[in-house]
């Protein structure tokens, strides 16, 4: 072997050794079912439903109810995004459980109040509640159990459960506490002791208002069944009580009391939707995502771009691999920042062009192979769907400062901004479930993380998703706030198939880092042959070049967070390419995943060691 080739082979081998370290958590092996989510108690709820004969959708609904009740960076007033594989129809469907902007939410409303974006918290940040409606839609259409059965674990927890240290720490966070104490109903929920005292870790924490709300849903179902209504009609009766009945009335009253814009019509006219997902293929693997009201298609765009390169030969986390990964993400996320929004509201997003393989090939050719491009901009996908871009005037000036926006110039940005990092990585949770009959579901619910206002006596924590809108069409003509419009979200469940059979079910929490981590998880398995648990724990990178979907929507071009294990020579090469580096001990993000082993008829479950995420299998 020639010296140069030998040296290159040694570097690739050294880079790949980081993929072979023993995982901190064991793989979950299941033959009958598997349930994974952000808290052990949530996974236990799923297991309880499975043991009662429920399918994966029933179990996922029970897990969703529990994590909302535990405020596992998600609340009942938040939003739900899911992908479901129906083995009977042999079809993947999407669940759109994202609320919409209430009446009065216009760009001018926020501009008149001196805002560059809708606020990050408070009643004005809240879209209509999505989690209750999505749960009932999924249960009615694809589940088998009653609403009472799947809500029972959550109701038991609302009646009282030992609160964990993580939630107590969030309640006691000084910034959170200041806001929570200013919202009367939130103060009652989170500070039950005299002198505004928060619960102690391990203390039995009770939420009587929430319990009463959940009981109303169960009662509505029971009354409908007693009248001879079908299971589906009974769940619909509970849905109507939430969105059109006394629960909606109290939610709206509580929101308006806090300055919110919600009306009874906003809740009554909103409905969750079953919709077609989008899909691409990568080296024989079909990958499904929800469409452009999420950031999910950005991962599909990135794999389309990366398919033009031989990634495996570069070596896991080599400088070349990291560079190609970053540049592909820069291009895909720039498109996200300009073209993604609610596809039910004009103008129409160029979805076909964005996911075109020819468009990806053209984008790949623009990559500088030796240096980071901090000015990477959105492309023009319209010619790849035989159309003309109606927003070229905005595209040509994209990236220039807007007079009414809060973008921070690169030279003024702080690479060590703790506030920026917190916003960029805003957490949620994730849910994966599957069963031996073939049902598979991936869910990324969110909204209602602390600090969160509570809507009156409903016990429902409200969403903060309005902040993901923009107010100026020059920034993104598809994601400008408007009444009855959904903001583009970061939430992004994923399903992958091989030979028309389920291959992977996976998602992750973490704001704008989500599809970055999921892209790397996917490549870890497909390109580098890791097991599902190795891929969940592997040393990922995080780029901050895309615009944050929260807060001031700013970015930090060229900044990368690497794992502490990345060797010195890789660091030196990346710095020469223009990257600004910082380091962390764990960089996988809290990924949860299921791998389907069709050779043995079993399921493998994984959850990263970056959080409390874990599961149960049988």
GUFIZA-458155 format. One record per residue (C-alpha): residue in three letters; x, y, z. Coordinates in steps of 0.001 Angstrom, whole numbers, padded with zeros to 6 digits, always signed. Each point is the difference from the previous one (the first is absolute). Last residue first. Layout:
BEGIN
ALAXYZ;...
end
This chain:
BEGIN
UNK-041519-007327+025917;UNK+001426+003509-000133;UNK+000348+002981+002304;UNK+001355+003467-000613;UNK+002514+002735+000612;UNK+000475+003739-000199;UNK+001332+001596+003170;UNK+002595+002155-001768;UNK+003112-000246-002189;UNK+000682-003742+000282;UNK-001802-000626-003277;UNK-002997-002297-000298;UNK-000093-003206-002016;UNK-002512-002769-000642;UNK+000563-003153-002021;UNK-003040-001820-001406;UNK-000319-003689-000824;UNK-001003-002284-002881;UNK+003449-001540-000237;UNK+001048+000982-003520;UNK-002524+002847+000064;UNK+001926+001889+002669;UNK-001952+003261+000258;UNK+001985+002823+001597;UNK-001808+002272+002464;UNK+001193+003454+000998;UNK+000264+002700+002648;UNK+002553+002801-000383;UNK+000726+002291+002958;UNK+002715+002067-001725;UNK+003134-001838-001033;UNK+002495+002577+001241;UNK+001173-001173+003402;UNK+003276+001339+001408;UNK-000221+003366-001730;UNK+002363+002059-002145;UNK+000333+003353-001705;UNK+001272+000731-003484;UNK-000012+002941-002389;UNK+000197-001372-003533;UNK+002019+001698-002733;UNK+001364-002977-001919;UNK+003301+000327+001866;UNK-001980-000404+003220;UNK-001422-003242-001354;UNK+003472-001343-000775;UNK+001298+000836+003470;UNK-002987-001627+001716;UNK+000407-003180-002048;UNK+003690-000149+000939;UNK-000847+000477+003680;UNK-002311-002989+000250;UNK-003790+000182+000462;UNK-000608-001493+003448;UNK-001261+003273+001499;UNK-002975-000167-002359;UNK-000260+002890-002389;UNK-002100+003166+000115;UNK+000368+001970-003213;UNK-000160+003739-000726;UNK+000430+000985-003621;UNK-002987+002305-000125;UNK-001555+000871+003388;UNK-003719+000561-000511;UNK-002872+002289+001021;UNK-003713-000754+000181;UNK-000397+002541+002829;UNK-001824-002467+002261;UNK-000718-003263-001742;UNK+000465-001700-003357;UNK+003718+000687+000065;UNK+001454+000888-003371;UNK+002312-002599-001505;UNK+003732+000398+000624;UNK-000078-001481+003486;UNK+001499-003404-000837;UNK-000011-002908+002434;UNK+002260-003045-000263;UNK-000829-003556+001017;UNK+001978-002376+002197;UNK-001996-003230-000034;UNK-002496-000822+002756;UNK-003064-000710-002169;UNK+002140-001581-002738;UNK+001583-002367+002507;UNK-003462-000911+001295;UNK-001348-000690-003505;UNK+003027-002052-000934;UNK+002615+001727-002114;UNK+000669-000973-003608;UNK+001824+003149-001092;UNK-001975+001128-003044;UNK-003578-001093+000792;UNK+000163-000056+003800;UNK+002126+003057+000705;UNK-001584+001698-003010;UNK-003444-000175+001628;UNK+001299+001196+003363;UNK+001822+002841-001775;UNK-003143+001175-001778;UNK-001990-000375+003220;UNK+002452+002183+001903;UNK-000098+002809-002560;UNK-003728-000504-000385;UNK-000497+000819+003663;UNK+002631+002676+000637;UNK-002416+002841-000758;UNK-002113-000843+003030;UNK+001421-002855+002076;UNK-002046-003165+000274;UNK+000548-003103-002063;UNK-001719-002331-002448;UNK+000219-003572-001261;UNK-001739-002982-001591;UNK+002364-002065-002149;UNK-000235-002885-002502;UNK-003721-000549-000580;UNK-000525-002185-003091;UNK-000321+001104-003622;UNK+003408-001477-000839;UNK+001525+002340+002544;UNK-002118+002628+001764;UNK+000675+003120+002069;UNK-002325+001895+002349;UNK+000684+003426+001504;UNK-001569+002412+002494;UNK+000940+003697-000441;UNK-000915+002893+002232;UNK+001764+003235-001005;UNK-003255+001787-000810;UNK-001206+002203-002848;UNK-002830+002077+001417;UNK-003613-001023-000682;UNK-002471+002518-001405;UNK-003503+000697+001327;UNK+000827+003696+000521;UNK+003193+001096-001759;UNK+003738-000163+000784;UNK+002401+000033-002931;UNK+001457-003446-000724;UNK-000132-000361-003793;UNK+001505+003381-000965;UNK+003064-000723+002166;UNK+002295+002874+000943;UNK-001245+002427-002613;UNK-003523-000925+001078;UNK+000490+001875+003284;UNK-001750-001010+003228;UNK+001573-003425+000509;UNK-001656-002979+001697;UNK+001902-002292+002360;UNK-000939+002173+002974;UNK-003611-001158-000340;UNK+001085-003418+001330;UNK-000029+000799+003704;UNK-002867-002364+000898;UNK-002159+000233+003124;UNK-000015-002137+003146;UNK-003467-001439+000599;UNK-001169-000205+003625;UNK-003457+000940-001303;UNK-000616+002471+002824;UNK+001337+002972-001957;UNK+002405-000711-002820;UNK+003387-000772+001575;UNK+002943+002172-001003;UNK+003265-001819-000780;UNK+003583+000661+001070;UNK+000612-002878-000518;UNK-000800-002129-003035;UNK-003557+000269-001346;UNK+000660-000992-003568;UNK+001162-003376-001304;UNK-001002-003391-001368;UNK+002405-001924-002239;UNK-001683-003307-000840;UNK+001151-003130-001845;UNK-002496-002817-000462;UNK+000186-003579-001245;UNK-002796-002572-000287;UNK+001276-003324-001352;UNK-001964-002630+001935;UNK+003055-000607+002192;UNK-000149+003494+001459;UNK+001703+003365-000376;UNK+000448+003158+002040;UNK+002181+003096-000112;UNK-000625+003226+001945;UNK+002045+003204+000118;UNK+000438+002870+002431;UNK+000340+003766-000146;UNK+003047+002185+000331;UNK+001067+003421-001156;UNK+003463-000581-001508;UNK+000282+003338-001809;UNK-001603+001883+002897;UNK+002341-001415+002629;UNK+003008+000428-002297;UNK-000832+003647-000712;UNK-000441+000738+003700;UNK+003341-001615+000812;UNK+001761+002154-002592;UNK+003566-001287-000294;UNK+000503+000807-003691;UNK-001298+003498+000614;UNK-001454+001714-003041;UNK+000891+003583-000853;UNK+002228-000804-002987;UNK-002694-002319-001362;UNK-002653+002712+000018;UNK-002887-000765+002339;UNK-003420-000440-001505;UNK-002668+001857+001990;UNK-002195+000994-002882;UNK-001621+003333-000841;UNK+002765+001484-002150;UNK+000799-003325-001618;UNK+003663-000895-000273;UNK+001044-001587-003323;UNK-000129-003778+000084;UNK-002420-000321-002882;UNK+000413+002811-002500;UNK-000131-002132-003146;UNK-002574-002309+001574;UNK-002382+002833+000789;UNK-000074+001270-003596;UNK-000096-003598-001217;UNK-003279-000582+001820;UNK-002332-001205-002731;UNK+002457-002743-001050;UNK-000988-001300-003419;UNK-001191-003553-000466;UNK+000957-003251-001645;UNK+000486-001900+003272;UNK+003782+000144-000155;UNK-000170+003593-001271;UNK-001731+000920+003298;UNK+002736-001324+002310;UNK+001942+003288+000194;UNK+002678-000208+002669;UNK-000018+001342+003529;UNK+003250+001594+001114;UNK+003421-001086+001236;UNK+001797+003127+001227;UNK+002165-001710+002639;UNK+001454-002292-002693;UNK+002331-002391+001784;UNK+003242-000796-001787;UNK+001748-002729-002016;UNK-002740-001837-001889;UNK-001916+003154-000917;UNK-003520-001312-000598;UNK-001786+001411-003051;UNK-000025-003348-001811;UNK-002060-001522+002809;UNK-002762+002553-000627;UNK-000297-001091-003631;UNK-000123-003648+001043;UNK-002660+000800+002589;UNK-002084+001783-002627;UNK+000342-003031-002272;UNK-001109-002277+002850;UNK-003130+002126+000391;UNK-001164+000469+003601;UNK+000019+003811-000094;UNK-001480+000017-003485;UNK-002970-002165+000954;UNK-000650+002017+003176;UNK-000014+003440-001624;UNK-002163+001545+002782;UNK-003362+001353-001132;UNK-000671+003643+000889;UNK-002580-000391+001395;UNK-001244-001815+003162;UNK-000462-003786+000184;UNK+003741-000622-000401;UNK+000811+001743+003315;UNK+003654+001013-000228;UNK+003397-000880-001458;UNK+001680+001945-002814;UNK+002452+002502+001529;UNK+001371-001533+003214;UNK-000421-003532-001281;UNK+001959+000819-003139;UNK+002821+001336+002172;UNK-000384-003217+001995;UNK+000717-002170-003018;UNK+003000+002036-001144;UNK+001651+000249+003403;UNK-000801-003654+000676;UNK+001840-001098-003122;UNK+002943+002215+000927;UNK+000124-001363+003531;UNK-000090-003671-001029;UNK+002669+000556-002648;UNK+002225+001675+002593;UNK-000610-002672+002642;UNK+000878-002743-002488;UNK+003142+001745-001198;UNK+001141+000721+003568;UNK-000519-003634+000957;UNK-003074-000650+002089;UNK-000580-003523-001345;UNK+002356-000714-002863;UNK+000290+001695-003395;UNK-000502-003277-001884;UNK-003465-000374+001541;UNK-001071+003421-001260;UNK+000429-000635-003704;UNK-001711+003165-001251;UNK-003070+000735-002186;UNK-002293-001648+002574;UNK+000935+002896+002278;UNK-002275+002409-001884;UNK-003008-002329+000103;UNK+000792-000754+003643;UNK-000108+003735+000752;UNK-003262+000596-001865;UNK-001641-002834+001929;UNK+001276+001488+003255;UNK-001394+003378-001023;UNK-003336-001733-000736;UNK-000504-000382+003775;UNK+000007+003725+000859;UNK-003746-000155+000618;UNK-002837+001788-001842;UNK+002043-001170-003001;UNK-001164-003628-000092;UNK+000173-002753+002582;UNK+002893-002344-000597;UNK+000585-003372-001609;UNK+003309-001646-000967;UNK+000257-002804-002573;UNK+003294-001888+000258;UNK+001631-001343-003168;UNK+003028+002280+000041;UNK-002073+002985+001118;UNK-003633+000302-001053;UNK-002333+002954+000477;UNK-003389+000523+001617;UNK-002672+002521+000882;UNK-002923-000822+002284;UNK-003641-000058-001099;UNK-002465+001357+002525;UNK-002268-000858+002922;UNK-001075+003274+001526;UNK-000633+001558+003405;UNK-002996+002346+000129;UNK-000410+003692+000744;UNK-003447+001584-000431;UNK-001146-000306+003619;UNK+003300+001170+001479;UNK+000317+003221-001991;UNK-003769+000488+000190;UNK+000141+000140+003798;UNK+002519+002822-000307;UNK+003727+000061+000756;UNK+001844+003337-000009;UNK+001890-000273+003282;UNK+000337+002863+002499;UNK+000236-002197+003101;UNK-003754+000232+000703;UNK-000515-000754-003687;UNK+001761-003328+000372;UNK-001923-000977+003132;UNK-003352+000850-001584;UNK+000947-001886-003159;UNK+001014-003098+001974;UNK-003137+000235+002140;UNK-002290+000083-003025;UNK+001955-002745-001758;UNK-000396-002292+003016;UNK-003718+000821+000210;UNK-000733-001113-003547;UNK+001272+000508-003531;UNK+003642-001143-000016;UNK+000170-002236+003077;UNK-003610-001124+000048;UNK+000133-000582-003733;UNK+003008-002305+000322;UNK-001735-001975+002762;UNK-003016-000483-002264;UNK+002356-001047-002815;UNK+001389-002702+002281;UNK-003549-001267+000465;UNK-000679+000145-003735;UNK+003033-002195-000725;UNK-000971-002520+002673;UNK-003536-000102-001385;UNK-002951+001799+001594;UNK-002598-001965+001943;UNK-000987+002813+002345;UNK+002118-001567+002760;UNK+002961+000184-002382;UNK-000577+003734-000433;UNK-000221+000533+003756;UNK+003212-001958+000561;UNK+001925+002035-002586;UNK-001178+003275+001494;UNK+000922-001251+003474;UNK+003508-000939-001141;UNK+000513+003463-001451;UNK-001378+001649+003149;UNK+002336-002156+002098;UNK+002951+001365-001966;UNK-001070+003545+000873;UNK-000528-000877+003685;UNK+003470-001589+000165;UNK+001470+003135-001537;UNK-001604+002147+002671;UNK+001060-002384+002783;UNK+003720+000025-000938;UNK+001781-001736+002888;UNK+003707-000384+000738;UNK+000981-002772+002420;UNK+003485+000987+001161;UNK+002958-001914-001428;UNK+001892+003159-000891;UNK-001452+002910+002021;UNK-003072+001886-001193;UNK+000324+003750-000594;UNK-000681+002472+002814;UNK-001852+003217-000816;UNK-000063+001175+003621;UNK-002469-002747+000926;UNK+000321-003203-002057;UNK-001633-000881-003324;UNK+002492+001886-002180;UNK-000248-001609-003464;UNK-003761-000266-000445;UNK-001186+003023+001996;UNK+002715+002226-001470;UNK-000934-001171-003499;UNK-003560+001096+000719;UNK+001095+003450+001144;UNK+002592+000714-002732;UNK+002556+002377+001520;UNK+001462-002730+002205;UNK+000784-002061-003091;UNK+001940+002870-001563;UNK+002337+000646+002910;UNK+000359-003722+000591;UNK+001115-000735-003554;UNK+002802+002541+000188;UNK+001081-001189+003447;UNK-000086-003735-000884;UNK-002011-001506+002856;UNK-002693-001496-002235;UNK+002683-001306-002373;UNK+001928-001580+002876;UNK-003183-001627+001293;UNK-000621-001443-003460;UNK+003454-001581-000134;UNK-000116-001233+003607;UNK-003064-002162-000523;UNK-003521+000400+001397;UNK-001387-003001+001892;UNK-003581-000377-001354;UNK-003412+001415+000858;UNK-003533+000096-001382;UNK+001531+001252-003260;UNK+002110-003166+000026;UNK-003035-002254+000340;UNK-001669+001981-002751;UNK+003014-000508-002251;UNK-000090-003770+000604;UNK-003779-000117-000672;UNK+000062+002049-003200;UNK+000540-003016-002276;UNK-002766-002021+001643;UNK-002525+002845+000220;UNK+000556+000841-003663;UNK-001020-003541-000861;UNK+002305-002534-001610;UNK+000498-001066-003622;UNK+002118+002696-001619;UNK+000298+001163-003614;UNK-002843+002430-000724;UNK-001417+000744+003451;UNK+003305-000129+001858;UNK+001874+002082-002546;UNK-002754+002633-000101;UNK-000354+000062+003793;UNK+003737+000525+000523;UNK+000130+002645-002723;UNK-002873+001924+001572;UNK+001472-000053+003499;UNK+003505+000938-001231;UNK-000980+002924-002214;UNK-000954+002908+002233;UNK-000541+003269-001941;UNK+003167+002017-000636;UNK+001670+001641+002963;UNK+002662+002725+000019;UNK-002476+002753+000880;UNK-000963-001957+003133;UNK+003523+000199+001418;UNK+003246-001139-001535;UNK+002437+000654-002848;UNK-001769+003080-001331;UNK-001137+000407-003631;UNK+002882+001344-002076;UNK+001633+003418-000481;UNK-002201+001425+002752;UNK-000639+003672+000655;UNK-003612-000451+001039;UNK-001324+001373-003276;UNK+002265-002500-001734;UNK-001793-002851+001790;UNK-003488+001001-001129;UNK+001316+001046-003405;UNK+001283-003487-000745;UNK-003436-001450+000758;UNK-001252-002150+002871;UNK-003483+001472+000444;UNK-001835-003322-000030;UNK+002214-002819+001220;UNK+003026-001501-001723;UNK-000420-003706-000678;UNK+000459-003169+001994;UNK+002260-002803-001188;UNK-001411-003517+000102;UNK+000884-000924-003566;UNK+000166-003788-000077;UNK+001800-001537-002957;UNK-000790-003268-001729;UNK+002221-002889-001072;UNK-001735-002791-001920;UNK-000166-003775-000026;UNK-003811+000319+000365;UNK-000130-002645+002729;UNK+003539+000725+001153;UNK-000844+003662+000742;UNK+003290+001816+000492;UNK-000540+003171+001990;UNK+001917+003276-000102;UNK-000662+002536+002726;UNK+000048+003705+000900;UNK-001774+001230+003138;UNK-000329+003533+001347;UNK-000162+001629+003417;UNK-002942+000711+002271;UNK+000340-003350+001772;UNK+003598+000780+000915;UNK+003451-000819-001383;UNK+003503+000442+001399;UNK-000701-003127+002065;UNK-002823+001957+001624;UNK-000933-003158+001943;UNK-003634+000121-001175;UNK+001124+000457-003602;UNK+002429-002921+000428;UNK-002863-002133+001322;UNK-002533+000780-002726;UNK+002542-000600-002756;UNK+000958-003343+001512;UNK-003651-001100+000089;UNK-000447+001094-003620;UNK+003172-001885-000996;UNK-001333-003166+001643;UNK-003330+000197-001826;UNK+001856+000581-003262;UNK+002323-002958+000627;UNK-002910-002397+000575;UNK-001943-000611+003188;UNK-000384-003424+001578;UNK+000030+000977+003673;UNK+003740-000725+000175;UNK+000551+002457-002839;UNK-001862+002671+001946;UNK+002137-000553+003087;UNK+003164+000079-002105;UNK-000937+003401-001405;UNK-000541+001373+003497;UNK+003358-001445+001045;UNK+001649+001843-002885;UNK-001389+003265+001358;UNK+001186-000811+003509;UNK+003497-000638-001375;UNK+000023+003524-001489;UNK+000764+001234-003512;UNK-001585-002858-001961;UNK+000394-003608-001084;UNK-002555-002818-000324;UNK+000710-003406-001584;UNK-002277-002898-000799;UNK-000195-003759-000590;UNK+003551-001138-000765;UNK+001999+002627+001810;UNK+003661+000732+000614;UNK+001076+003253+001643;UNK+003650+000762-000710;UNK+002125+000662+003051;UNK+000894+003507+001176;UNK+003511+001454+000282;UNK+000947-001235-003459;UNK+003316-001822-000465;UNK+002332+002006-002205;UNK-000004-001020-003667;UNK-001037+003262-001679;UNK+002973+001839+001477;UNK+002299-002568-001617;UNK-001183+001231-003421;UNK+002202+003070+000074;UNK+003046-002147+000744;UNK-000851-002305-002900;UNK-000470+002945-002356;UNK+003338+001475+001084;UNK+001775-003364-000471;UNK-001494-000418-003487;UNK+001226+003468-000970;UNK+003527-000847+001199;UNK-000007-003237-002032;UNK-001250+001841-003089;UNK+002779+002576+000352;UNK+002682-002640+000641;UNK-000924-002203-003030;UNK-001314-003448+000904;
end
